[in-house]
Amino acid sequence: MKEWVMIISMWGNDGSMDHYIGQLALQELMTERQCEYMLKDGRWAASFDNEYFSMKVHCYPKECAGKKSCERE
C-alpha cells in the first residue's frame, strides 16, 4: 500500500504571483484516504494578517520527499 504524508506549504505573493517559501511535513505516514480526510473542509480554520503570505495543505506520496515537484497518480 502506498504511504502518504501531509504537507503544509508556505507561500508569499509579490503582487503578481505566488512564490514557494517552504514547508512543514507531518512525520506520520498514512493512507491517501486518511490524508485526504485530514484536509476536509471544516477541519481547519485559517487566519492570515498579511495578504501577501499564505499556507496551503496538501497530500503527497512518501516517495516525493525531497523532490522539487511531484506528480500525483
PDB file of N, CA, C, O and CB in Angstrom:
ATOM      1  N   MET A   1       0.836  -1.177   0.000  1.00  0.00           N
ATOM      2  CA  MET A   1       0.000   0.000   0.000  1.00  0.00           C
ATOM      3  C   MET A   1       0.886   1.247   0.000  1.00  0.00           C
ATOM      4  O   MET A   1       1.856   1.322   0.754  1.00  0.00           O
ATOM      5  CB  MET A   1      -0.954  -0.006   1.215  1.00  0.00           C
ATOM      6  N   LYS A   2       0.557   2.209  -0.835  1.00  0.00           N
ATOM      7  CA  LYS A   2       1.324   3.441  -0.935  1.00  0.00           C
ATOM      8  C   LYS A   2       1.147   4.271   0.335  1.00  0.00           C
ATOM      9  O   LYS A   2       0.038   4.394   0.854  1.00  0.00           O
ATOM     10  CB  LYS A   2       0.894   4.249  -2.177  1.00  0.00           C
ATOM     11  N   GLU A   3       2.247   4.840   0.833  1.00  0.00           N
ATOM     12  CA  GLU A   3       2.209   5.674   2.028  1.00  0.00           C
ATOM     13  C   GLU A   3       2.203   7.148   1.634  1.00  0.00           C
ATOM     14  O   GLU A   3       2.849   7.551   0.667  1.00  0.00           O
ATOM     15  CB  GLU A   3       3.409   5.365   2.948  1.00  0.00           C
ATOM     16  N   TRP A   4       1.462   7.941   2.399  1.00  0.00           N
ATOM     17  CA  TRP A   4       1.273   9.359   2.107  1.00  0.00           C
ATOM     18  C   TRP A   4       1.688  10.211   3.294  1.00  0.00           C
ATOM     19  O   TRP A   4       1.685   9.749   4.435  1.00  0.00           O
ATOM     20  CB  TRP A   4      -0.183   9.644   1.736  1.00  0.00           C
ATOM     21  N   VAL A   5       2.048  11.470   3.015  1.00  0.00           N
ATOM     22  CA  VAL A   5       2.362  12.442   4.057  1.00  0.00           C
ATOM     23  C   VAL A   5       1.556  13.712   3.818  1.00  0.00           C
ATOM     24  O   VAL A   5       1.231  14.059   2.682  1.00  0.00           O
ATOM     25  CB  VAL A   5       3.883  12.754   4.091  1.00  0.00           C
ATOM     26  N   MET A   6       1.242  14.393   4.913  1.00  0.00           N
ATOM     27  CA  MET A   6       0.539  15.668   4.823  1.00  0.00           C
ATOM     28  C   MET A   6       1.567  16.790   4.893  1.00  0.00           C
ATOM     29  O   MET A   6       2.445  16.795   5.757  1.00  0.00           O
ATOM     30  CB  MET A   6      -0.528  15.812   5.959  1.00  0.00           C
ATOM     31  N   ILE A   7       1.446  17.730   3.977  1.00  0.00           N
ATOM     32  CA  ILE A   7       2.375  18.850   3.858  1.00  0.00           C
ATOM     33  C   ILE A   7       1.611  20.154   4.032  1.00  0.00           C
ATOM     34  O   ILE A   7       0.520  20.319   3.486  1.00  0.00           O
ATOM     35  CB  ILE A   7       3.112  18.822   2.493  1.00  0.00           C
ATOM     36  N   ILE A   8       2.188  21.080   4.793  1.00  0.00           N
ATOM     37  CA  ILE A   8       1.671  22.447   4.863  1.00  0.00           C
ATOM     38  C   ILE A   8       2.736  23.311   4.207  1.00  0.00           C
ATOM     39  O   ILE A   8       3.844  23.443   4.727  1.00  0.00           O
ATOM     40  CB  ILE A   8       1.360  22.909   6.367  1.00  0.00           C
ATOM     41  N   SER A   9       2.399  23.903   3.059  1.00  0.00           N
ATOM     42  CA  SER A   9       3.371  24.724   2.335  1.00  0.00           C
ATOM     43  C   SER A   9       3.105  26.204   2.594  1.00  0.00           C
ATOM     44  O   SER A   9       1.966  26.619   2.804  1.00  0.00           O
ATOM     45  CB  SER A   9       3.320  24.424   0.818  1.00  0.00           C
ATOM     46  N   MET A  10       4.180  26.992   2.573  1.00  0.00           N
ATOM     47  CA  MET A  10       4.102  28.431   2.816  1.00  0.00           C
ATOM     48  C   MET A  10       4.406  29.178   1.522  1.00  0.00           C
ATOM     49  O   MET A  10       5.317  28.820   0.775  1.00  0.00           O
ATOM     50  CB  MET A  10       5.084  28.860   3.942  1.00  0.00           C
ATOM     51  N   TRP A  11       3.625  30.222   1.278  1.00  0.00           N
ATOM     52  CA  TRP A  11       3.717  30.966   0.031  1.00  0.00           C
ATOM     53  C   TRP A  11       3.731  32.466   0.295  1.00  0.00           C
ATOM     54  O   TRP A  11       3.090  32.951   1.227  1.00  0.00           O
ATOM     55  CB  TRP A  11       2.558  30.602  -0.895  1.00  0.00           C
ATOM     56  N   GLY A  12       4.470  33.195  -0.539  1.00  0.00           N
ATOM     57  CA  GLY A  12       4.497  34.652  -0.487  1.00  0.00           C
ATOM     58  C   GLY A  12       4.118  35.196  -1.848  1.00  0.00           C
ATOM     59  O   GLY A  12       4.477  34.625  -2.878  1.00  0.00           O
ATOM     60  N   ASN A  13       3.393  36.300  -1.850  1.00  0.00           N
ATOM     61  CA  ASN A  13       2.955  36.902  -3.109  1.00  0.00           C
ATOM     62  C   ASN A  13       3.625  38.256  -3.270  1.00  0.00           C
ATOM     63  O   ASN A  13       3.612  39.075  -2.350  1.00  0.00           O
ATOM     64  CB  ASN A  13       1.405  37.045  -3.157  1.00  0.00           C
ATOM     65  N   ASP A  14       4.213  38.491  -4.441  1.00  0.00           N
ATOM     66  CA  ASP A  14       4.897  39.753  -4.707  1.00  0.00           C
ATOM     67  C   ASP A  14       3.986  40.769  -5.391  1.00  0.00           C
ATOM     68  O   ASP A  14       4.463  41.781  -5.904  1.00  0.00           O
ATOM     69  CB  ASP A  14       6.122  39.507  -5.564  1.00  0.00           C
ATOM     70  N   GLY A  15       2.692  40.509  -5.401  1.00  0.00           N
ATOM     71  CA  GLY A  15       1.737  41.400  -6.045  1.00  0.00           C
ATOM     72  C   GLY A  15       1.297  40.902  -7.398  1.00  0.00           C
ATOM     73  O   GLY A  15       0.289  41.366  -7.933  1.00  0.00           O
ATOM     74  N   SER A  16       2.044  39.954  -7.969  1.00  0.00           N
ATOM     75  CA  SER A  16       1.651  39.427  -9.278  1.00  0.00           C
ATOM     76  C   SER A  16       1.582  37.903  -9.300  1.00  0.00           C
ATOM     77  O   SER A  16       0.823  37.336 -10.086  1.00  0.00           O
ATOM     78  CB  SER A  16       2.620  39.903 -10.336  1.00  0.00           C
ATOM     79  N   MET A  17       2.365  37.229  -8.446  1.00  0.00           N
ATOM     80  CA  MET A  17       2.304  35.765  -8.429  1.00  0.00           C
ATOM     81  C   MET A  17       2.760  35.210  -7.082  1.00  0.00           C
ATOM     82  O   MET A  17       3.455  35.884  -6.322  1.00  0.00           O
ATOM     83  CB  MET A  17       3.167  35.180  -9.557  1.00  0.00           C
ATOM     84  N   ASP A  18       2.356  33.967  -6.801  1.00  0.00           N
ATOM     85  CA  ASP A  18       2.758  33.288  -5.568  1.00  0.00           C
ATOM     86  C   ASP A  18       4.136  32.651  -5.742  1.00  0.00           C
ATOM     87  O   ASP A  18       4.461  32.119  -6.803  1.00  0.00           O
ATOM     88  CB  ASP A  18       1.715  32.218  -5.169  1.00  0.00           C
ATOM     89  N   HIS A  19       4.934  32.715  -4.681  1.00  0.00           N
ATOM     90  CA  HIS A  19       6.266  32.115  -4.669  1.00  0.00           C
ATOM     91  C   HIS A  19       6.367  31.174  -3.472  1.00  0.00           C
ATOM     92  O   HIS A  19       5.984  31.528  -2.357  1.00  0.00           O
ATOM     93  CB  HIS A  19       7.381  33.212  -4.614  1.00  0.00           C
ATOM     94  N   TYR A  20       6.881  29.984  -3.715  1.00  0.00           N
ATOM     95  CA  TYR A  20       7.063  28.989  -2.659  1.00  0.00           C
ATOM     96  C   TYR A  20       8.131  29.453  -1.684  1.00  0.00           C
ATOM     97  O   TYR A  20       9.206  29.885  -2.099  1.00  0.00           O
ATOM     98  CB  TYR A  20       7.440  27.618  -3.255  1.00  0.00           C
ATOM     99  N   ILE A  21       7.839  29.366  -0.371  1.00  0.00           N
ATOM    100  CA  ILE A  21       8.791  29.758   0.664  1.00  0.00           C
ATOM    101  C   ILE A  21       9.378  28.531   1.355  1.00  0.00           C
ATOM    102  O   ILE A  21      10.592  28.439   1.541  1.00  0.00           O
ATOM    103  CB  ILE A  21       8.117  30.673   1.694  1.00  0.00           C
ATOM    104  N   GLY A  22       8.524  27.600   1.732  1.00  0.00           N
ATOM    105  CA  GLY A  22       8.986  26.414   2.447  1.00  0.00           C
ATOM    106  C   GLY A  22       7.808  25.543   2.839  1.00  0.00           C
ATOM    107  O   GLY A  22       6.680  25.771   2.403  1.00  0.00           O
ATOM    108  N   GLN A  23       8.082  24.534   3.672  1.00  0.00           N
ATOM    109  CA  GLN A  23       7.007  23.616   4.033  1.00  0.00           C
ATOM    110  C   GLN A  23       7.248  22.956   5.378  1.00  0.00           C
ATOM    111  O   GLN A  23       8.369  22.918   5.885  1.00  0.00           O
ATOM    112  CB  GLN A  23       6.846  22.557   2.967  1.00  0.00           C
ATOM    113  N   LEU A  24       6.170  22.441   5.940  1.00  0.00           N
ATOM    114  CA  LEU A  24       6.192  21.576   7.111  1.00  0.00           C
ATOM    115  C   LEU A  24       5.626  20.244   6.663  1.00  0.00           C
ATOM    116  O   LEU A  24       4.617  20.210   5.959  1.00  0.00           O
ATOM    117  CB  LEU A  24       5.375  22.186   8.322  1.00  0.00           C
ATOM    118  N   ALA A  25       6.250  19.152   7.053  1.00  0.00           N
ATOM    119  CA  ALA A  25       5.764  17.819   6.693  1.00  0.00           C
ATOM    120  C   ALA A  25       5.453  17.051   7.971  1.00  0.00           C
ATOM    121  O   ALA A  25       6.323  16.879   8.825  1.00  0.00           O
ATOM    122  CB  ALA A  25       6.810  17.049   5.820  1.00  0.00           C
ATOM    123  N   LEU A  26       4.220  16.592   8.100  1.00  0.00           N
ATOM    124  CA  LEU A  26       3.837  15.769   9.243  1.00  0.00           C
ATOM    125  C   LEU A  26       4.574  14.442   9.134  1.00  0.00           C
ATOM    126  O   LEU A  26       4.444  13.743   8.130  1.00  0.00           O
ATOM    127  CB  LEU A  26       2.286  15.554   9.301  1.00  0.00           C
ATOM    128  N   GLN A  27       5.336  14.092  10.142  1.00  0.00           N
ATOM    129  CA  GLN A  27       6.158  12.880  10.112  1.00  0.00           C
ATOM    130  C   GLN A  27       5.378  11.661  10.598  1.00  0.00           C
ATOM    131  O   GLN A  27       5.841  10.904  11.450  1.00  0.00           O
ATOM    132  CB  GLN A  27       7.411  13.069  10.967  1.00  0.00           C
ATOM    133  N   GLU A  28       4.196  11.496  10.040  1.00  0.00           N
ATOM    134  CA  GLU A  28       3.346  10.352  10.347  1.00  0.00           C
ATOM    135  C   GLU A  28       2.777   9.835   9.033  1.00  0.00           C
ATOM    136  O   GLU A  28       1.973  10.514   8.393  1.00  0.00           O
ATOM    137  CB  GLU A  28       2.203  10.735  11.355  1.00  0.00           C
ATOM    138  N   LEU A  29       3.185   8.650   8.632  1.00  0.00           N
ATOM    139  CA  LEU A  29       2.714   8.087   7.373  1.00  0.00           C
ATOM    140  C   LEU A  29       1.271   7.644   7.505  1.00  0.00           C
ATOM    141  O   LEU A  29       0.845   7.192   8.568  1.00  0.00           O
ATOM    142  CB  LEU A  29       3.596   6.910   6.938  1.00  0.00           C
ATOM    143  N   MET A  30       0.513   7.778   6.412  1.00  0.00           N
ATOM    144  CA  MET A  30      -0.899   7.404   6.412  1.00  0.00           C
ATOM    145  C   MET A  30      -1.306   6.976   5.019  1.00  0.00           C
ATOM    146  O   MET A  30      -0.535   7.111   4.069  1.00  0.00           O
ATOM    147  CB  MET A  30      -1.785   8.570   6.902  1.00  0.00           C
ATOM    148  N   THR A  31      -2.512   6.461   4.898  1.00  0.00           N
ATOM    149  CA  THR A  31      -3.041   6.117   3.582  1.00  0.00           C
ATOM    150  C   THR A  31      -3.508   7.400   2.905  1.00  0.00           C
ATOM    151  O   THR A  31      -3.681   8.428   3.561  1.00  0.00           O
ATOM    152  CB  THR A  31      -4.208   5.077   3.690  1.00  0.00           C
ATOM    153  N   GLU A  32      -3.712   7.336   1.596  1.00  0.00           N
ATOM    154  CA  GLU A  32      -4.219   8.507   0.882  1.00  0.00           C
ATOM    155  C   GLU A  32      -5.579   8.915   1.450  1.00  0.00           C
ATOM    156  O   GLU A  32      -5.858  10.103   1.616  1.00  0.00           O
ATOM    157  CB  GLU A  32      -4.329   8.217  -0.636  1.00  0.00           C
ATOM    158  N   ARG A  33      -6.409   7.940   1.740  1.00  0.00           N
ATOM    159  CA  ARG A  33      -7.745   8.237   2.279  1.00  0.00           C
ATOM    160  C   ARG A  33      -7.651   8.964   3.623  1.00  0.00           C
ATOM    161  O   ARG A  33      -8.384   9.924   3.861  1.00  0.00           O
ATOM    162  CB  ARG A  33      -8.558   6.936   2.441  1.00  0.00           C
ATOM    163  N   GLN A  34      -6.756   8.513   4.496  1.00  0.00           N
ATOM    164  CA  GLN A  34      -6.573   9.175   5.787  1.00  0.00           C
ATOM    165  C   GLN A  34      -6.082  10.607   5.605  1.00  0.00           C
ATOM    166  O   GLN A  34      -6.552  11.525   6.277  1.00  0.00           O
ATOM    167  CB  GLN A  34      -5.588   8.390   6.655  1.00  0.00           C
ATOM    168  N   CYS A  35      -5.140  10.785   4.696  1.00  0.00           N
ATOM    169  CA  CYS A  35      -4.586  12.113   4.453  1.00  0.00           C
ATOM    170  C   CYS A  35      -5.654  13.054   3.900  1.00  0.00           C
ATOM    171  O   CYS A  35      -5.790  14.184   4.368  1.00  0.00           O
ATOM    172  CB  CYS A  35      -3.399  12.029   3.484  1.00  0.00           C
ATOM    173  N   GLU A  36      -6.401  12.596   2.918  1.00  0.00           N
ATOM    174  CA  GLU A  36      -7.465  13.425   2.341  1.00  0.00           C
ATOM    175  C   GLU A  36      -8.516  13.770   3.391  1.00  0.00           C
ATOM    176  O   GLU A  36      -9.068  14.870   3.371  1.00  0.00           O
ATOM    177  CB  GLU A  36      -8.125  12.706   1.153  1.00  0.00           C
ATOM    178  N   TYR A  37      -8.799  12.845   4.310  1.00  0.00           N
ATOM    179  CA  TYR A  37      -9.745  13.115   5.395  1.00  0.00           C
ATOM    180  C   TYR A  37      -9.252  14.276   6.256  1.00  0.00           C
ATOM    181  O   TYR A  37     -10.040  15.122   6.678  1.00  0.00           O
ATOM    182  CB  TYR A  37      -9.950  11.855   6.264  1.00  0.00           C
ATOM    183  N   MET A  38      -7.937  14.309   6.513  1.00  0.00           N
ATOM    184  CA  MET A  38      -7.364  15.389   7.324  1.00  0.00           C
ATOM    185  C   MET A  38      -7.487  16.753   6.649  1.00  0.00           C
ATOM    186  O   MET A  38      -7.456  17.782   7.323  1.00  0.00           O
ATOM    187  CB  MET A  38      -5.903  15.097   7.618  1.00  0.00           C
ATOM    188  N   LEU A  39      -7.627  16.768   5.319  1.00  0.00           N
ATOM    189  CA  LEU A  39      -7.710  18.028   4.577  1.00  0.00           C
ATOM    190  C   LEU A  39      -9.138  18.529   4.386  1.00  0.00           C
ATOM    191  O   LEU A  39      -9.345  19.631   3.879  1.00  0.00           O
ATOM    192  CB  LEU A  39      -7.062  17.865   3.234  1.00  0.00           C
ATOM    193  N   LYS A  40     -10.109  17.738   4.783  1.00  0.00           N
ATOM    194  CA  LYS A  40     -11.514  18.077   4.535  1.00  0.00           C
ATOM    195  C   LYS A  40     -11.866  19.486   4.988  1.00  0.00           C
ATOM    196  O   LYS A  40     -11.353  19.984   5.989  1.00  0.00           O
ATOM    197  CB  LYS A  40     -12.415  17.085   5.234  1.00  0.00           C
ATOM    198  N   ASP A  41     -12.762  20.122   4.220  1.00  0.00           N
ATOM    199  CA  ASP A  41     -13.280  21.438   4.602  1.00  0.00           C
ATOM    200  C   ASP A  41     -13.921  21.350   5.979  1.00  0.00           C
ATOM    201  O   ASP A  41     -14.582  20.364   6.309  1.00  0.00           O
ATOM    202  CB  ASP A  41     -14.303  21.961   3.556  1.00  0.00           C
ATOM    203  N   GLY A  42     -13.722  22.370   6.761  1.00  0.00           N
ATOM    204  CA  GLY A  42     -14.301  22.407   8.087  1.00  0.00           C
ATOM    205  C   GLY A  42     -13.387  21.878   9.178  1.00  0.00           C
ATOM    206  O   GLY A  42     -13.647  22.107  10.359  1.00  0.00           O
ATOM    207  N   ARG A  43     -12.325  21.177   8.811  1.00  0.00           N
ATOM    208  CA  ARG A  43     -11.397  20.643   9.814  1.00  0.00           C
ATOM    209  C   ARG A  43     -10.309  21.661  10.168  1.00  0.00           C
ATOM    210  O   ARG A  43      -9.650  21.533  11.199  1.00  0.00           O
ATOM    211  CB  ARG A  43     -10.752  19.345   9.303  1.00  0.00           C
ATOM    212  N   TRP A  44     -10.126  22.659   9.325  1.00  0.00           N
ATOM    213  CA  TRP A  44      -9.088  23.664   9.527  1.00  0.00           C
ATOM    214  C   TRP A  44      -9.717  25.054   9.549  1.00  0.00           C
ATOM    215  O   TRP A  44     -10.682  25.314   8.830  1.00  0.00           O
ATOM    216  CB  TRP A  44      -8.008  23.571   8.423  1.00  0.00           C
ATOM    217  N   ALA A  45      -9.179  25.931  10.358  1.00  0.00           N
ATOM    218  CA  ALA A  45      -9.585  27.336  10.366  1.00  0.00           C
ATOM    219  C   ALA A  45      -8.324  28.152  10.093  1.00  0.00           C
ATOM    220  O   ALA A  45      -7.323  28.016  10.795  1.00  0.00           O
ATOM    221  CB  ALA A  45     -10.270  27.752  11.744  1.00  0.00           C
ATOM    222  N   ALA A  46      -8.382  28.989   9.082  1.00  0.00           N
ATOM    223  CA  ALA A  46      -7.210  29.786   8.705  1.00  0.00           C
ATOM    224  C   ALA A  46      -7.437  31.255   9.056  1.00  0.00           C
ATOM    225  O   ALA A  46      -8.555  31.764   8.978  1.00  0.00           O
ATOM    226  CB  ALA A  46      -6.908  29.636   7.193  1.00  0.00           C
ATOM    227  N   SER A  47      -6.367  31.911   9.438  1.00  0.00           N
ATOM    228  CA  SER A  47      -6.408  33.337   9.738  1.00  0.00           C
ATOM    229  C   SER A  47      -5.068  33.928   9.311  1.00  0.00           C
ATOM    230  O   SER A  47      -4.019  33.531   9.817  1.00  0.00           O
ATOM    231  CB  SER A  47      -6.696  33.603  11.267  1.00  0.00           C
ATOM    232  N   PHE A  48      -5.107  34.867   8.389  1.00  0.00           N
ATOM    233  CA  PHE A  48      -3.889  35.493   7.883  1.00  0.00           C
ATOM    234  C   PHE A  48      -3.990  37.003   8.057  1.00  0.00           C
ATOM    235  O   PHE A  48      -4.960  37.614   7.608  1.00  0.00           O
ATOM    236  CB  PHE A  48      -3.651  35.126   6.394  1.00  0.00           C
ATOM    237  N   ASP A  49      -3.003  37.607   8.699  1.00  0.00           N
ATOM    238  CA  ASP A  49      -2.989  39.051   8.903  1.00  0.00           C
ATOM    239  C   ASP A  49      -2.252  39.781   7.785  1.00  0.00           C
ATOM    240  O   ASP A  49      -2.320  41.007   7.694  1.00  0.00           O
ATOM    241  CB  ASP A  49      -2.352  39.381  10.237  1.00  0.00           C
ATOM    242  N   ASN A  50      -1.559  39.045   6.947  1.00  0.00           N
ATOM    243  CA  ASN A  50      -0.796  39.651   5.863  1.00  0.00           C
ATOM    244  C   ASN A  50      -1.271  39.042   4.549  1.00  0.00           C
ATOM    245  O   ASN A  50      -1.121  37.841   4.324  1.00  0.00           O
ATOM    246  CB  ASN A  50       0.744  39.441   6.060  1.00  0.00           C
ATOM    247  N   GLU A  51      -1.841  39.870   3.690  1.00  0.00           N
ATOM    248  CA  GLU A  51      -2.409  39.373   2.429  1.00  0.00           C
ATOM    249  C   GLU A  51      -1.358  38.812   1.472  1.00  0.00           C
ATOM    250  O   GLU A  51      -1.710  38.166   0.485  1.00  0.00           O
ATOM    251  CB  GLU A  51      -3.164  40.484   1.740  1.00  0.00           C
ATOM    252  N   TYR A  52      -0.086  39.046   1.745  1.00  0.00           N
ATOM    253  CA  TYR A  52       0.969  38.588   0.845  1.00  0.00           C
ATOM    254  C   TYR A  52       1.549  37.224   1.222  1.00  0.00           C
ATOM    255  O   TYR A  52       2.395  36.692   0.504  1.00  0.00           O
ATOM    256  CB  TYR A  52       2.071  39.600   0.813  1.00  0.00           C
ATOM    257  N   PHE A  53       1.103  36.662   2.333  1.00  0.00           N
ATOM    258  CA  PHE A  53       1.582  35.355   2.768  1.00  0.00           C
ATOM    259  C   PHE A  53       0.408  34.421   3.007  1.00  0.00           C
ATOM    260  O   PHE A  53      -0.636  34.842   3.505  1.00  0.00           O
ATOM    261  CB  PHE A  53       2.435  35.482   4.039  1.00  0.00           C
ATOM    262  N   SER A  54       0.579  33.143   2.652  1.00  0.00           N
ATOM    263  CA  SER A  54      -0.479  32.155   2.876  1.00  0.00           C
ATOM    264  C   SER A  54       0.140  30.777   3.089  1.00  0.00           C
ATOM    265  O   SER A  54       1.332  30.569   2.863  1.00  0.00           O
ATOM    266  CB  SER A  54      -1.473  32.125   1.682  1.00  0.00           C
ATOM    267  N   MET A  55      -0.698  29.849   3.526  1.00  0.00           N
ATOM    268  CA  MET A  55      -0.294  28.454   3.688  1.00  0.00           C
ATOM    269  C   MET A  55      -1.323  27.584   2.989  1.00  0.00           C
ATOM    270  O   MET A  55      -2.508  27.915   2.954  1.00  0.00           O
ATOM    271  CB  MET A  55      -0.158  28.065   5.201  1.00  0.00           C
ATOM    272  N   LYS A  56      -0.866  26.473   2.432  1.00  0.00           N
ATOM    273  CA  LYS A  56      -1.741  25.527   1.746  1.00  0.00           C
ATOM    274  C   LYS A  56      -1.438  24.131   2.278  1.00  0.00           C
ATOM    275  O   LYS A  56      -0.294  23.822   2.610  1.00  0.00           O
ATOM    276  CB  LYS A  56      -1.550  25.594   0.188  1.00  0.00           C
ATOM    277  N   VAL A  57      -2.468  23.290   2.357  1.00  0.00           N
ATOM    278  CA  VAL A  57      -2.296  21.934   2.873  1.00  0.00           C
ATOM    279  C   VAL A  57      -2.452  20.949   1.717  1.00  0.00           C
ATOM    280  O   VAL A  57      -3.369  21.080   0.907  1.00  0.00           O
ATOM    281  CB  VAL A  57      -3.324  21.626   4.013  1.00  0.00           C
ATOM    282  N   HIS A  58      -1.552  19.960   1.640  1.00  0.00           N
ATOM    283  CA  HIS A  58      -1.529  19.000   0.533  1.00  0.00           C
ATOM    284  C   HIS A  58      -1.271  17.591   1.057  1.00  0.00           C
ATOM    285  O   HIS A  58      -0.772  17.413   2.168  1.00  0.00           O
ATOM    286  CB  HIS A  58      -0.454  19.390  -0.505  1.00  0.00           C
ATOM    287  N   CYS A  59      -1.612  16.606   0.258  1.00  0.00           N
ATOM    288  CA  CYS A  59      -1.235  15.211   0.497  1.00  0.00           C
ATOM    289  C   CYS A  59      -0.356  14.764  -0.667  1.00  0.00           C
ATOM    290  O   CYS A  59      -0.715  14.944  -1.831  1.00  0.00           O
ATOM    291  CB  CYS A  59      -2.504  14.282   0.647  1.00  0.00           C
ATOM    292  N   TYR A  60       0.812  14.174  -0.341  1.00  0.00           N
ATOM    293  CA  TYR A  60       1.714  13.680  -1.371  1.00  0.00           C
ATOM    294  C   TYR A  60       2.212  12.284  -1.006  1.00  0.00           C
ATOM    295  O   TYR A  60       2.319  11.948   0.174  1.00  0.00           O
ATOM    296  CB  TYR A  60       2.900  14.646  -1.562  1.00  0.00           C
ATOM    297  N   PRO A  61       2.515  11.471  -2.017  1.00  0.00           N
ATOM    298  CA  PRO A  61       3.112  10.158  -1.742  1.00  0.00           C
ATOM    299  C   PRO A  61       4.467  10.330  -1.049  1.00  0.00           C
ATOM    300  O   PRO A  61       5.198  11.276  -1.343  1.00  0.00           O
ATOM    301  CB  PRO A  61       3.276   9.344  -3.058  1.00  0.00           C
ATOM    302  N   LYS A  62       4.796   9.435  -0.148  1.00  0.00           N
ATOM    303  CA  LYS A  62       6.050   9.488   0.612  1.00  0.00           C
ATOM    304  C   LYS A  62       7.270   9.582  -0.297  1.00  0.00           C
ATOM    305  O   LYS A  62       8.233  10.274   0.035  1.00  0.00           O
ATOM    306  CB  LYS A  62       6.172   8.263   1.503  1.00  0.00           C
ATOM    307  N   GLU A  63       7.242   8.899  -1.434  1.00  0.00           N
ATOM    308  CA  GLU A  63       8.418   8.887  -2.316  1.00  0.00           C
ATOM    309  C   GLU A  63       8.696  10.243  -2.975  1.00  0.00           C
ATOM    310  O   GLU A  63       9.716  10.400  -3.645  1.00  0.00           O
ATOM    311  CB  GLU A  63       8.235   7.838  -3.393  1.00  0.00           C
ATOM    312  N   CYS A  64       7.814  11.211  -2.796  1.00  0.00           N
ATOM    313  CA  CYS A  64       8.038  12.551  -3.344  1.00  0.00           C
ATOM    314  C   CYS A  64       8.921  13.403  -2.434  1.00  0.00           C
ATOM    315  O   CYS A  64       9.316  14.503  -2.820  1.00  0.00           O
ATOM    316  CB  CYS A  64       6.706  13.253  -3.568  1.00  0.00           C
ATOM    317  N   ALA A  65       9.235  12.917  -1.243  1.00  0.00           N
ATOM    318  CA  ALA A  65      10.026  13.684  -0.280  1.00  0.00           C
ATOM    319  C   ALA A  65      11.340  14.142  -0.898  1.00  0.00           C
ATOM    320  O   ALA A  65      12.068  13.350  -1.497  1.00  0.00           O
ATOM    321  CB  ALA A  65      10.298  12.849   0.977  1.00  0.00           C
ATOM    322  N   GLY A  66      11.634  15.425  -0.746  1.00  0.00           N
ATOM    323  CA  GLY A  66      12.885  15.979  -1.226  1.00  0.00           C
ATOM    324  C   GLY A  66      12.920  16.334  -2.694  1.00  0.00           C
ATOM    325  O   GLY A  66      13.931  16.847  -3.174  1.00  0.00           O
ATOM    326  N   LYS A  67      11.845  16.077  -3.425  1.00  0.00           N
ATOM    327  CA  LYS A  67      11.810  16.390  -4.854  1.00  0.00           C
ATOM    328  C   LYS A  67      11.257  17.793  -5.074  1.00  0.00           C
ATOM    329  O   LYS A  67      10.431  18.277  -4.300  1.00  0.00           O
ATOM    330  CB  LYS A  67      10.961  15.353  -5.619  1.00  0.00           C
ATOM    331  N   LYS A  68      11.719  18.433  -6.132  1.00  0.00           N
ATOM    332  CA  LYS A  68      11.261  19.778  -6.455  1.00  0.00           C
ATOM    333  C   LYS A  68       9.806  19.783  -6.901  1.00  0.00           C
ATOM    334  O   LYS A  68       9.081  20.744  -6.642  1.00  0.00           O
ATOM    335  CB  LYS A  68      12.137  20.385  -7.538  1.00  0.00           C
ATOM    336  N   SER A  69       9.373  18.722  -7.566  1.00  0.00           N
ATOM    337  CA  SER A  69       7.972  18.591  -7.966  1.00  0.00           C
ATOM    338  C   SER A  69       7.578  17.125  -7.849  1.00  0.00           C
ATOM    339  O   SER A  69       8.427  16.234  -7.825  1.00  0.00           O
ATOM    340  CB  SER A  69       7.739  19.122  -9.424  1.00  0.00           C
ATOM    341  N   CYS A  70       6.275  16.899  -7.778  1.00  0.00           N
ATOM    342  CA  CYS A  70       5.783  15.540  -7.605  1.00  0.00           C
ATOM    343  C   CYS A  70       4.475  15.385  -8.369  1.00  0.00           C
ATOM    344  O   CYS A  70       3.530  16.148  -8.170  1.00  0.00           O
ATOM    345  CB  CYS A  70       5.589  15.202  -6.102  1.00  0.00           C
ATOM    346  N   GLU A  71       4.436  14.408  -9.225  1.00  0.00           N
ATOM    347  CA  GLU A  71       3.212  14.117  -9.975  1.00  0.00           C
ATOM    348  C   GLU A  71       2.385  13.117  -9.198  1.00  0.00           C
ATOM    349  O   GLU A  71       2.841  12.010  -8.913  1.00  0.00           O
ATOM    350  CB  GLU A  71       3.533  13.577 -11.396  1.00  0.00           C
ATOM    351  N   ARG A  72       1.169  13.507  -8.855  1.00  0.00           N
ATOM    352  CA  ARG A  72       0.260  12.583  -8.172  1.00  0.00           C
ATOM    353  C   ARG A  72      -0.406  11.710  -9.205  1.00  0.00           C
ATOM    354  O   ARG A  72      -0.779  12.180 -10.280  1.00  0.00           O
ATOM    355  CB  ARG A  72      -0.800  13.342  -7.330  1.00  0.00           C
ATOM    356  N   GLU A  73      -0.558  10.436  -8.883  1.00  0.00           N
ATOM    357  CA  GLU A  73      -1.188   9.493  -9.817  1.00  0.00           C
ATOM    358  C   GLU A  73      -2.684   9.580  -9.715  1.00  0.00           C
ATOM    359  O   GLU A  73      -3.394   8.864 -10.421  1.00  0.00           O
ATOM    360  CB  GLU A  73      -0.728   8.058  -9.550  1.00  0.00           C
TER     361      GLU A  73
END
